């Protein structure tokens, strides 16, 4: 029998799923750029880009929360599903990853994982254009 944490994760996946799949979220793409080692022949580094397709729900910060330093005007809060659209686990977003969501491109400022008893239930992401 599934415990409360497994059920919480399943609920988050259902609720944050794209509207086309019965959820409240929209499709998004987490884009991670990874720099390779220095190559003396080319004089630079190689970069690879990984894309993880998932879903998220956008929320806004209250005016009281915007302090102009940590949270700036225009920042958005994205509640990111712990599962990709293909069913695999979503990797934890990093602070220099980018998110494409609802026609906009955002840079991640901070991430607060929802991790209960070692099980990732979702991610709260502060993103900036």
LINURNOR-V632970 format. One record per pair of residues at least 6 apart in sequence whose ideal C-beta (glycine too) atoms are under 8 Angstrom apart, sorted by the first residue. I is the first residue (numbers start at 1). GAP is how many residues later the second one is. Records with the same first field share a line. If there is no record, write none. Layout:
I = GAP  GAP
This chain:
2 = 8
5 = 111  112  114  116
6 = 113
8 = 108  113
9 = 73  110  111  112  113
12 = 69  70  102  109  110
13 = 68  69  70
14 = 8  9
15 = 8  9  10  42
16 = 7  8  9  39  40  41  63  64  65  106
17 = 6  7  8  38  64
18 = 7  8  9  37  67
19 = 6  7
20 = 7
21 = 34
23 = 32
24 = 33
25 = 30  31  32  54  56
26 = 29  30  31  32  75  76
27 = 26  27  28  58
28 = 25  26  27  28  50  52  71  72  73  74
29 = 22  23  24  25  70  71  72
30 = 21  22  24  50  60  61  63  67  68  69
31 = 18  19  20  66  67  68  69
32 = 17  18  19  20  59  62  65
33 = 14  15  16  63  64  65
34 = 13  14  15  16
35 = 10  11  12
36 = 9  10  11  12
37 = 8  9
38 = 6  7
39 = 6  7
52 = 32  38  39
53 = 31  32  33
54 = 26  27  29  30  31  36
55 = 25  26  30
56 = 22  23  24  25  43  45  69
57 = 21  22
58 = 18  19  20  43  44
59 = 17  18  19  20
60 = 16  17
61 = 10  14  15  16
65 = 6
66 = 6  7  9
71 = 55
72 = 56
74 = 54  55
75 = 34  51  52  53
76 = 30  50  51  52
77 = 47  48  49  50
78 = 21  23  28  46  47  49
79 = 43  44  45  46
80 = 10  13  42  43  44  45
81 = 9  41
82 = 7  8  32  38  39  40  41
83 = 6  7
84 = 6
89 = 31
90 = 33
92 = 19  21  28  31
93 = 6  15  18  30  32
94 = 14  17
95 = 13  14  15  16
96 = 11  12
97 = 10  11
98 = 7  8  9  10
99 = 6  7  8  9  26  28
100 = 6
101 = 26
104 = 25
105 = 24
106 = 21  22  23
107 = 20  21  22
108 = 17  18  19
109 = 17  18  19
110 = 15  16
111 = 12  13  14  15
112 = 11  12  13
113 = 7  9  10  11
114 = 6  7  8  9  10
115 = 6
